[in-house]
Amino acid sequence: MTHRGYISEFIFRNEDNGYSVALFETRDETVLVVGHLPGVSVGERLVIHGEEIEHPRYGWQFAIDRFEGDLPQDEEGLIAFLSSGQFPGIGIKMAERIVRTFGDQTLDRIDENPQVLLQVSGIGKKTLKRFMEAYEEVREKREDLLLLSKIGVPSAYVSSILREIGPGAGHLVAANPYLLYGKIPRIRFSAIDEMALRSGMEENDPRRIRAFILHALVRALGEGHCALPKTELLERLYNWGLQDEDLILKELRELLITGVLFEEEEMLYLRQSYRAQSMSASHLVRLLREGPEPMKYRERALRFEKASGLRLGEDQWEALEQIFREPLSILSGGPGTGKTTLVRCLVHVAKEAGVPLLLAAPTGRAAKRMEEATGEESRTIHRLLEFQYAEEADLSFARNEENPLECRLLIIDEFSMVDIFLFSSLLEAIPSGARVVFIGDKDQLPSVGAGNVLADLLACGPISSLHLQRIYRQSRHSLIPFNARKILEGDAQLLQEAEGDFFFLRERPERLSKTLRELLEERLVNYYGLDPLRDIQVLTPMRRGGLGSLELNKTLQTFLNPPEEGKPEYRHGERTFRQGDKVMQVKNNYLLEWVDTETDQAGKGVFNGELGELIGVKRQELTILFDGTRICRYPPEKLMELEHAYAMTIHKSQGSEFPCVVLIMGWAAPMLLNRNVLYTGVTRGKRLVILLGERRVLQVMVKGEESSLRFSGLKEAFLKQWERSDKMEQRHPE
């Protein structure tokens, strides 16, 4: 459906993306329109395309899909256009005088010779100059909008394109739509490719081939790979329809020559991942070569035993020996193997010896858990490094090689979650002479970001590592660590006891929701005294589907936080945010401001995976309480960064620990049904773990090997630099 007319009034407008609610005047009626109208002003003549929809609250509206400028042809439209506020010094009276003078040829006369406006009473040279500057800007903007519309750019993205690329964006993008790739992240590559072919670009155009090469590597980065072998890259390109190998290799050489890509050992890297990997290898060598002298620890550790009433096991003493002998150590172990006790001992020894100490973890929840266990301040790695971020710049850190961290002992927990980029920034900020301890679980899922850092370092011989295996968690029915180990061994015969802390409840998919409700409303509350919102976390392998986190959250909200008279709520798309909801931030936002209610300290940054409670609902703002102390306010346009968290995916639960975990055993994509996913979910439970669903799913997951090989060259890069430094030391011994 199409309407031709002009905007008479904006009821609502988001200046960032151009989303608007407006009144649109046609020849016959006034239409309420909604959609993206970037760069459009009151009075502008438009042709709008879209469909009529019925909103449940606001009634019938015209939803704009796309639009183009339509210069006014009649005198009424010309007056509205000139007096729209776009042109300084031209009000309604002046616009009427101009149109009376030149009639329906007004714009043609101005285009032919702008000086004709001096014939109009009240327009002098100064007004003419200001008018023409604005007129040229409007004409250029209209041209940009028309060109972008012609190649199929959705109107929702036009504001971002004009802001990112600037004047002339229409010509630049029409000539090469691949300019948008990476600049406007929300536009899919396939859509950009369609625009390019629609604009007349040949299928074998070098710009198209280069764009596909970059897209393959960017996509691989999102899959967790630091690089791709050349053969894998070519195979991906063939599958996408690019068949001319000679042309591909020619453009690949061009990207390598110009430094856009890097090649090492037949592996192809984007510049940022190659730099992160190379710098990581270099700093690892530095920290090992310039590490501290061995430190005495035994007497202090014995005093820790006495003060805490704990007895360190043989493998824990072995770990202490390694840590205080070597400059860099890795400790890996599953639940109950004494990692937390070791951290407490390390903190005790460091404090008693007067060694400056820092503690950190990748997520806020992991850092808080570390702080509760040790009594010492622990921060996220981002906050430890003092992140800096601006919308027009990349993320950076105040702590770096020139401004290193002030510590002689650094302990990083939940190290399996650290990707190659964060790892590189962290290593850069660690001063030479510091002792570093990385603690993690090698059997958990790897980081969400690119790389497999923990596994790579464990394979590097010169870096000392120790795998803790003895289970110390000795509560009366502690089956969680034993069953976690059975899962890793491929044994689906999991242990259960009537009074234990691990249960498998078989349930058919169609009855699962009913049983889940009984657990959260009655059985776990009455028998164990658990709070369903604060103590129990529902986990699932998948995000979509009937047993995915999205659908489970809708179901759980209906009985854990039902609508009530007087309880405010806010409808956002298909989701309803209600006061009292359990929510989670799902994207790093470095600019989101918060205030700590305990200290009145203000800060910035809410990170992917942080859990909060919705404590306030207003029409234009939601208030979230994170960690029980930090208050953060969300305008409507930021709500895409929030999700309900009554249920979450196992991947999102990494770095967390909950008193009770209910793990849904439902069918999912094969890549999600493996023992590492199951192991990660089971090890999130501290006091109680319940598997709920089909036994066949459990058997498939226990038997399923982790299939997602990650391409990384960190081990090879480190060993190469280590070997080089060995040769240097032999040539120049001290």
N, C-alpha and C positions, 0 to 999 in steps of 0.2 A: 504494500500500500504506500502511496506517495502523497505528500501535501506540499503545496507551494505557498509561501507567505513570509512572515517575519516574526521575530521574537519581540513581544510587547512588554514582558516583565519576567524577571528571574525571581522565583520564589525561594530557591535554594541553589547554591553553587559551591562546589569544591574547587578552589583555585589551583590545587596541585594537579588534578587530573581532568578537570573540565566537566565532571559529572554534575548534571543540572536537573532541576525541576523548574519548568518555565511555562508561561502562557504563549501560545503560538497563534498568530492571527492569520487566517486564510481569507479568501474573498467572501466566504459564506459563514464562517463560524470561528469561535475561539476554542482551541484544543489544548488540553493539559498534556505536555510532553515531558518525558523523562529519558535521560541518556547522556552520553558524552558529547558536549558541544564546546570543544576547546577553541579558544580564540574568538568566540562569537560574542558580539555585543548587542544590546537592545537596539531594535530597528533594522538589523541586518536581514536582508532578503536571503532565504534559504530554500532549497529543495530537500525535504527530509524523507527518508525511506525507513519503513519499519512495519510494526503491526500493533493493533489495538489489543490491550490486555486488561483484565479486571483484577485490580489489587484488592486483597481481602479487607483492607481498612479504608483505602482512599478511592475505591471505585475504578471507573474506566479511565485508562491513560493510553497515550500513544508512545510506545517504546521505540526509541530511535536506534536503528541499526547502523545507518550511515547517512551522510548529508553532503551537499556541496553548495557553494555560494551561488546565488542567483541575483545578479545585479538588477536593481529595480528598473522597471521600464515605464511605469506610470508616474505622474507627478506626486501622488500621495506617497508612494513608496520612496521616491527620491527625497522628499522632505523628511520622512522618517529616518532614512539612511544618514543624511547629512547632519541631522540634529540628534543622532544617537549617543553623542558624548564622546565619540572617537576623535572628533576634530576640534582642537582648541579654538575658542572664539566663535564657534558656529552653534547658535541656539536655534530654537524653533522659528523665531522671527527672521533671522538671517537666512536660514535654510529656505524659508518661503520666498524671500526676495531673490535668492539665487535661482530657484526653480521658475519663478515668474519671469525672470530675465531670459533663461535658456530653454525652458520647457522640458519636454521629455528627451531632449538631446544634451542635457546638462553634463553627464559624465563623458560623452564623446567629445564635447567642446573642451572640457578640462583636460582630457587626455591629449588632444591635438595641441592645445596652447594654454597652459595654466594661467597666463597673464590676463586672459579674458575676464577672470574674476575681479580684476581691478575696476571693471565697469560697474560692479555692484556697489551701491551706496553702503558705506560703512566698512568696506574691506580695503585696507591699506597694504603697503609692502610687508610690514611686520606680520600682520594677520595672514597674508598670503603665504609667507615663508613657513609659518607654523602649520598652516593648513596642509601645504604640500608635503612637508616632512611626515605628517601623520597619514596623509593620503597614500604616499609611496609605501609606507609601512603596512597599511591595510591592504593595498594592492598586492604587495609581495606576499603577505600572509595568505590572502585569498588564492594566489597562484600556488603557494605551497600546499594549501588544503586541497586544491583541485588535483594537483599532481599526485599527492599521497592517496587521495580517494580513487584515482584512476587505476593505480596499481594494486588496489585492494587493501590498503592499510585500515584496520578497524579504527573507528573514531575514538575508541577508548584509549588508544595509544598515541594519538596525534599530539596531545599536550606534551607528553614525555619526549617525543621526537623533536618537536620544535624547541623545547627547553635544552635538550641534550646536544643537538646538532646546530641549532641557531638559524639565523636568516639564510634563506636559500636551501633549507632542508629538503624541500620538495624536489628540486632539480638534482641534488646530490643523491637522495635516496632512489629517485626514479632511474638515475644512471647506474646505480649499484646498490640494490636493496640489502646486500650482505653487510653494508655499513651498520645496519641495525643490530647485527648479531653481537651479543654481549653488552651492547649499550642499553638496550631495552630488554631486560631479562625475561619479561613476561611473554614476549612474542616467541612462539615456537619456531625452531629452525625450519620445519616443514612449511610453515606459513610464509616465512621469508623467501624460501626457495620458490614457492608458487608465485609470489610477487615478482621475483626476478624473471621467471619464464614468461609471465604475463606482460612484463615490460619489454619483451623481445630479446632477452639474453639467450644466446645459444647454449645448448646442453653441455658442450665441451669448452665453453668459455673458460679461460684460465682463472678468472676471478671466482667462478662457480666451483671449480675443482679445488682451489685453495681453501674456499669456505668449507667444503665438505671434509677436507683433511683436518682443519681446525675443529670442526664440529665433532668429528670422531674422537679426537683427543680430549676435548672438553667433556664429552659424554662419558668417556672412560674414567676421567677424573671423578665424576659424580658417582661412578660405580665402585670407586675405591682404588683405582689403579693410578700409580704415579706416572706410568708411561705405557706404551704399547709396543710390542715387537713389530718390526716392519711387516712381517707376514700377516699378523693379526690385523694391522691397519688396512692392508690391501684387501684382505678378505671382507672386512666391514664395508669398504667402499664398493667392492663388487656387488655385495648384497644390496646396496642402495642404488644400483643401476649404473655405476661408473665403471666402464669396461676397458677403456683405453689405458693399458698399463704404462705405455711410454709417456703419455701426457701426464699421468699421475706422478710418475717418477720425476719428470721434468719440473713440475710445480713443487714437488717435495724438495728437490734440490734448491729451488729458488727460496723457499721458506727457511731452509737450513743456512743458506749463504747470507740471507738478510738478518739472521739471528732471531727469527720469530720462533723457530723450533731448534732443538738440540738433539744430537744423536750420540749414544754411548752404548757400546756392546750390542749393536743391532736393535737398540731400544730407542724409540722416539719420544721426546718430552716436550711439553709446553715450557716456555721460559720460566714461569713461576715455580713449577714443580721441580725442574732441573736445578734451579738455584737453591730451593729449600733442601733438596737431597744433598747437593754438594756442600752447602754450608753446614748441614748437620754432620756430615762425615768429618769435615775440617774441625769443627768445634769438639767433637768426640775425641779426636786425636789430641787436641790441645788439652782437654781436661784430663786425659790419661797421662800425657807426657809431663804436664805441669801440676800434677796433683799434690796433695799434702803428704807429709810423712805419716807412717803408721802411728796410731794413737793407742795409749793404754786405756783399757776400759773395764777390765775384769772386776776390780774392787768396787767400782761404781755400780756395775751390773748386779753384783752380789747384794749391795745395799738396796738396790731396786727390789730384788726378790724379798728381802726382809721387810721393806716398807709396804709392799703391795700384797704380801702373803702369797705370791705366785711362785711356782718353780719353773724355771726355763728348761726346756727339753734339750736333748743332745743336738738336734738339728738347729734349734734356735741359738745355742752357743756357737755352732759352726757358722751361722749367718752373721752373728756379731763379730766373730773373728775376721770374716771376709770384709764386712763393712768397714771396720776400723783399720784394716790393712790396705785395702784398695781404694783408689780415688773415686771409682765409679762402680756401683753394684746394682744388680737386678735381683729382686726377690719375687718369685712367683709361687702361688699356692692357692688352693681352693678354699671354700668356707671351712672355718673351724681349725685351720692349720696353724694358727698362732701369729698371723701377720699383725693384727692389732696389738697384741701383747708386745711384740718386737718393737713396734713404733713407740709404744709407751716407754719401753726400756731405753730406746735411743734418745727420746726426749729427756728422760731422767739423767742419762749419762752426759748429754750435751750441756744441760743446765748446770749440773754439778761441776763440770769442767770449765764453765764459762765460755763455751763455744757458741758464737752467734748462730741462731737456728731459724730456718723458715720451713713452714709446712704448706702444702698446696695440693689441690686435686682439680681435675678437669671441670667438674660440675659443682654448683652451689650445695647440692644435697650431700655429695661425697665430702666436700670440705667441711660442712657442718658436722657430719658424723665423725670425722677425724678430730675436730675441735672438741666434741663431747667426750671422745675416748681419751684424749691427752690432757685436756684442760688448758691447752695452748691455742693461740689464734691460728686459724687455718683459713686460707683464701682460695678462691678459684685461680687458676693459672692466669686468666685474663687480668684479674685484679692485681695479682702478684706482680705482673709485668707492667701494670699501670697503663691500660689500653687508652688510646686516643682515637677518636673517630669524628669525622665530619661528613655530611651528606655528599659533598663534592670531592671527597678524598677517600683513599683506602684506609683500612684499619692499620694502625701503627701502635707501637709500644714505646713509652718513655724509658723503660728499662731495656738497655741494649749493651753492645760491646763498649760503648763510650760511657755509659751510665749503668754499670752492672749492679746486680742485687747485692745487698750488704749481708752476707752470710758466709759461714765456714762449713755449715752442714745444711743441705737441702734435701727434704724428703717429699717425693711426689707419689701420692696414692692413686689407685684406679688407673694405672698407667696404660692399660690396654685401650683406653678411650682416646689417647692422644694421637692426632694425625700428624702427617709429615710437616705441615705448615706451622702448627702450634709448637711442635717439637723443635723446629729450626729456630723460632723466635725465643723459646725458652733457653736453649743451649747458648745462644748468643749472649744472653743476659747473665749467665753463670760465670762468676769470676774464676780465673785460674787460681789453683790452690784450694778450692772448695771441695768438700766431700759430698758426693751425690748418691742418693738411694732412690731407685725407681721400684715401686711395689705394685704388682698387678696379678692378674690371673690369666695365664696364657691360653686357657681353654674357653674363656668368654668370647663373645663376638668381638671382632676387631672394630676399630674406630669407625664412626659414621663417615668422617672425612677420609681423604685419600691416604693410602699407605697402610702398612702392617708393621708399625714401628716396634712393638714389643717382640713379635716373632722374629723380625730381622735382627734385633740386637741380641736375642738369645742365641742366634746362630753365629754370632761374631766371637771367635775364640778369645781375642785379647780382652774382651769385656767380661768381668767376673759375674757369674749368675749362680743362683741356688734355687732349686725347686723344693718347697716345703711340702711334705706328704703326710706326716703324722697328724692325726686328728686329735685336737685338744679339747674340743667342745664336748664337755662331759655331763651335760644335764641328763636327767634320768631316762628320757625317751628321745634323745636327740638323733633322729634318723636323717635329717636334712643333708649333712655332709656325706654320710655313707651312701645315700641314694644318688647324690650328685656324682660321686665317684663311679657307682654302678652305671649311670648313664654314659659317662665317658668311656667306660669299658664295653659298651654295647649290650649291656644286660638290662632287659626290660622287666625282670622279676624284682620289682622294687619292694623294699621292706615296709610293712605296716604293723602297728600295734594299737590296741584299743585305747591306750592312754598315751599314744605317741604324738609326734608333731608333724607327721607326714601321712596323707591319705589320698587314695585314688577313688573317686566316686564315679562309677559308670553311669552314663546318662545318654539317652538318644537325643539328637539335635533338636527335635521338636519339643522336648520337655526340658531342655537345658535352661531356658530363661526362668521357668517356674522354680526349678531347683536352686538356681542362683539367687532368686528372690528369697526363698526360704533360708538360705545360708546367711544372707546379709541382713535380713530383718529379724530372724529368730535364732537359728542354731548357733551361729558364731557369737551373737550378742549375748544370748542367755547362758550358754555353756562356758564360753571363754571370757566374757565380759569385754568384748572388743567393740570399739566405736567404728561403725561401718564407713564413716568418712575419713577418719584420721588414722585408723589402725589397719584397715583392710584395703588391699589394692588388687583389682581385677586386671589380669594380664592376658593377652592373646597374641598369637604369632602374626596375625594379619591386621591390616587397617580397614580393608573393604570386605563386603560380604555380610551375610546374616550374623556371623559370629566375629566380625571385625570390630575394631575399637569404635568406629563411627556409629554403627548400629547399636552396639552394646551401651554406649553412652546415652543414646536416646532412651533406651529401655531403663537403664539404671536411674536416670534422672526422674523418671515418672514416679518411682516409689521412694528414692532416697531424698529427693527434694521436690515434692509435688507442688503444683500451683496452689496458692492459698489467698484468700481475700486479704488485701493489705500488703501482700508480699510483692514488691516491684519486680518487673522483668522487662527485658528488651529483646525484641525480635530482630534478628540479623540474618537475612536470607532464609534458609530452612532451619536455622538454629534459634533456640530461645535461651538467652542468658538470664538466669534467675538469681536473686539474692540468696546466698548460701551455697551456690554452685562450687564444686571443686574444679579448678581450671589449670591449664598448663600453657606456658609460653612455648611456641613451636618454632621460633626463629630468633637468632641472635639479633637483638636491637640495642645498639650501642648508645643511642641517643635518648631512649626512654628514661624519663626522670622519676626518681622515687625519694621518699623521705622516711628515715628510720624513726619510728615512734618512740623508741627508748632513748635515743641520743639527740633527736631533732637534727641529725646530720642528713644533708641532702646528697644525692649521688645520681649517677647515670648508669644505664646498662642493665637490661634484663635478658637472660640467656636461654637458649633452646633447652627445654626440659625442666625449667623451674616451675614448681607447683605453687599454687596460691588459692585463696578463697575469695569469691566475689562478695564483697561486703557492702557495696553501694551501687544503686542503679538510678541513673538520671537519663533524660532523653538524649543528651549529647555527650554522655560520659559514664563509663563504668569504673568503679574503684576496686582494685585488687590488693589483697594483703598477702605478700610473699614472706615465707619463713616466720610468720607470726609477728613480724616487726616492720617490714618495709611496705609502705603504701605507695601504690602506683596508679595513675589515672590514665584510662584508655579512651580516646575519642573514637567515634564509629569507624573511621577509616583504618584504625589499627586493629580492629577485631579479627581480621584474617590471621593475625599472629597468635590468637588464643584458640584453644580447644578445650572441651570438657575433658576431665581427667578421672571420672569414676572408673573408666577402663582405659588402658593404654597398651600400645604394642610393646613387646618384649624389647625391641630395639630401643624404644624411648626410655625404658626403665634402667638402662645401663648406668652404673655408678650410683644406683639407689639401693636402699634396703628398707623393707617394710616389716612391721610386726607379723602381718599375715598376708600371704599371697594366695589368690585363687586363680589358677592357671587354666585357661580354657583349652581343651583338647579338641580342636575343630579342624576340618580339612582346609588346606591353604595351598598356595603355589609351592611346587616341589622345593624351591630354593629356601623356603621358610620351614620346611619340615625336616630338620636335621638335629643332631644331638647337641651342637653348639648353641642353637637357639633354645632348645629345651633346658640345657644346663644353665644358660644365662638366666632364664626365667625362674628356675627352681632356686638358684642361689641368691635371688632377691629376697627370699623369705627368711626372717630371723627367728621367729618363734613358732610359726605354723605355715605349712605348705599344703594346699589342696589342689589336686589335679581333677578337673571336672570335664567329662566328655566320653569319647569313644576309646576303648582300649586299642583298637586298630591304629588310631592316630598316634597313640603313645608308642606302639611298636615300630611304626614307620619312622618316627622321629628318632628313637633310640638307635635304630639301625642305619639311619641316614648320615652319611659322611658330609662334612662341610665341603661343598662343591665349588665355592666361589674363590678360585685362585686369584690372588692379587699380584699384578705385575709391579715390581718395585726393584730398584737397583741400589737400595741403601747399604745392604751388606757388602756388595761388590765395591761400591764407592768408598766405604770406610776401609775395607781391607787394602784397597789400592793406595789410599793415602797413608795408612798405617805402615805399609811396606816401604813407601817412599820415605817416611819419617825415620824408619829403622835404618835405612841406608844413609840418611843424613847424619844420624847419631854415630854410625860407624866411621864416617869420614871425619866428623868433628867431635870426638869424645871429650867430655869435660876434663 
